[in-house]
Amino acid sequence: MASNRGASVRYENVQKSYDGETLVVKNLNLDIPPGEFLTMLGPSGSGKTTCLMMLAGFEPATHGEIFLNEKPINNVPPHKRGIGMVFQNYALFPHMSVAENLAFPLQVRGMGKAEQEQKVKRALEMVELGKFGNRRPAQLSGGQQQRVAVARALVFDPELVLMDEPLGALDKQLREQMQYEIKHIHENLGVSIVYVTHDQTEALTMSDRVAVFNDGIIQQLSPPDVLYEEPKNSFVAQFIGENNKLTGDVVEINGDMCKVRLPDGTELLAHKINVSGVGDKTTISLRPERVEIVPTADHQNQVEGKIEELIYLGDHIRIRMNVCGNDEFVVKVRNRGERWDLQQGQMRKIGWAAKDCKALDAVL
Amino acid sequence: MSESSTAPLTTSDGVPLKVSLAKALRREKLRSFLLIAPLLFFILISFVAPIADMLFRSVENAIVPDTLPRTVVALEDWDGSKGELPGEPVYAALAADLKEAVKEKLHTRLGSRLNYDMPGASSMFRSTGRKVEKFTDGNYKEQFIKADKDWGNINFWEGLKQLSSRYTDGYFLSAIDMERDSTGIHFKPEEQRIYLMLFGRTLMLSVAITVSCLVLGYPVAWLLANLPLRTSNLLMILVLLPFWTSLLVRTSAWKVLLQDQGVINDLLVWAHIISNDNRLPLINNQTGTIIAMTHILLPFMILPLFSVMKTISPSYMRAAKSLGATDWTAFWRVYFPQTIPGIGAGAILVFILAIGYYITPELVGGTSGIFISNRIAYHISSSLNWGLAAALGTILLGVVLLMFVLYDKIVGIDNVKLG
C-alpha cells in the first residue's frame, strides 16, 4: 500500500447547535494536513464527537464549511465521502461473517469478486486475523473485533479514517497494544486519521497533534510534548497529565517571568504564560515530577511542606504533601535506589525551577 | 482426573455426588413446583381438560351403540352389499331398543346425531318413536316400514351399520369434505363441499392479513424505535390505544366506515374518485375482513418489531453508510436482516391469531369473508354438531402446529424475539 496518500481536512468557522439555543461547537477552525494523525481530546460533552460526526456526514453543520481535499463536503452524503470510520462499539454487522463484513464496502462499490477476495485477505492479514474470515463477530474477542473494525475501515483504501473512541471497550493491556498497532498502521499506510478520545494517554501516545476540546472550543492544538510541557491554560494543564495547582496574585512581572504571591504570603517565581498584568489572579501549574525533594541552588522556588502520605509505586514514590495551604500537592520521586529518610508527618524543604511552573489563567 | 473417570464421584461420607446433589436441589424444585401449582391446576381444569374432552368428541360415537345395543349386535351379521334389507331379528331388536329409548327420551337425540350423516333420520326417529309403543309382537319389519318408509331403505341401514362402532372417523371425513359409503371413502359431490374451501380461504386471508400488517407496521415500528423518547412514547400510546377499546366497538366502527353508504365511500364519491353508482363493495366480503382484521392485529406486529428494532444500534446504519452504502443498501443489507427475528415473531403471532379469529369475520365478512372458525362456532351453537366442530377444531390446531414446525425449519424458532 502506497504511503502518503492521506487527505487534508479543513474546518472553517464551523458551528453546531442541536436545539437552537446552545452551541455545542463554537466557531471551529482546524486545518489537518495530509497524512496527519490528529486526536480530538476532551471530556464528554466538549463537542469533539460532534466535530467528528460532522466530518463523517452524520450531523449537518449549523454554520460554516468543512473541506475534504479542498472540496466543500457539506452537501455530500456520507456514503459519497469515502471516509473510513471505526465506531466506539465497532458496529460490526452481526449477521455477516468477518470476511463478509470486510467485503461489504467493496461490494457496494461494485468491485469484482476476485479483487474483493484479495483485498479482504490482505486486510485480514494486516490485522493478523488471517484465519478468522469465516467467524461471526460475536465469536471474536473484544480485541479481535476491534481489529476487524479497523480493517473494515481501511479495506477500501480511504484517504481519511475517523475513529470514535475505538479502544474504549478494551481492557488496559489490550488498549495499549492496540494503540501501537493503530499507530503502526498509520505510519505504514500514510492515511490521515482523526481520532476522538477522552483518554489523554491514548492522545499522547498516538498523535502527531492533539486538539484539546472543552466547552465547544479547541483549548489548545499542539504536538503531544508541547501540550504537556507548555499548556496554554489551566484547563489543558489540568486535563493532560498530573498537575499541582497553586492559586495566587501576580505581584511583579519581569520579562518572561512573574512573581506570584500565594494567600499564605509565600512568593513564587513562575513562567508567565497566560497572565496580562500585575494584580491578576493566576493559577500556577506544576508537574509533580519536576519537584525536587533535595533542592539545589538551581531551584529558585523553595518552600517547606508537610508529608501527608507516602505511596510506594516501584518505579517511583508518590508523596502527597501540604504545601502553601494546598494539601493535594503531589511530588513524584523517581526510584534511583537512593535512600531518603521520608516519614509521614515530616516537614521537608522542596524546590523547583521557576521555568517549570507556569502562571496560567485563574480557575475557581 | 483419571480417578474420576473410573469410579463415580462421591462426597466425603461416601454418598454418590449425584444423589447428594439431587437431595440438595429437591427443596428448591419442590418450592418452584409449589409456586406454579395454582396456575398449573387452574390451566388443567379450565383449559387442558375441556380441550382434551372437545378433541375426544371428534372421534367419539358412543350414542349409537349405547342407545341401540341389541340392534348393533344384530346388525353385525348383515351385509348390505347383497342388496337385501336386514332380517326380522334386526327389526325386533330395533323395536326393543327403541321402546327403551323412548322411555328415557333418548331417541330424538340419536335421531339428530344420525341426521348429520343421513338427512331425514331425525324425523324418522321422532315419528316412529311415537308409534313404537303400539307395535304388536311379531312382523316388526312391516310395522316399521309402515311407520316410515325409510326403514325399508337399504342405504339407511348401511349408514346405521357404519355408525354402530364406538369410535368414528366420520366427523373428520366430513371436515375435509369426504364421506364413506359401501364403495369406500371419496369426496362429497362438488356442490356439497365447503370445509376445504373454508380452510383454504382462512389460510389465504390470514397470510394476506399478516403481509399487510407487516407492510403497515414495519415503518411505524421503525419510527417508534428511532424517534426521541417523548415523541415515541406518544406514538406508542396511539399504537396501544386500540388495545384499550373493546374489540366489538372497533369492529362496529369498521362497519360504519366501510359500508356502501359509509364514510369511506361517501368521501370517495365526494372527491369524484368514484361515481355514486359504483360505490366500492368494502364490507361483507373478503376486503372487509382483511381491512378490519389488519387494523385489529396491527399492534401484535408492531410490538415485537419495535422491541427488536430498539436493540439495533444506529451505528450499524452509520457504519454501512460510511463504508459507501446508499440509504437503501444500508437498510436492505444491514438493518433489515437484523430485524428478521422481529418479523418472524410478529408474523407468527398475527398469523396464528388471524387463523382462529371469529368475531370480526362474523361481523364484517359477510358470506364470502367468513373463516373456518365461524363454521366451527355455527356447529357448536346452532347445529349442535359438536363432533364435527371438534374435528374442524382439531384440524385447525393441526394446521397451526404444522405451520409452527415449518416455521421452525425455515426461520428457526430461536430466531423469534417477542421482546
Interface residues (C-beta under 8 A of the other chain):
Chain A: A56 G57 F58 P77 P78 H79 K80 R81 G82 I83 G84 M85 F87 Q88 N89 A91 L92 F93 P94 H95 F104 P105 V108 R109 R152 A153 F156 L162
Chain B: S313 S315 Y316 R318 A319 A320 K321 S322 L323 G324 A325 T326 D327 T329 A330 R333 V334 P337 Q338
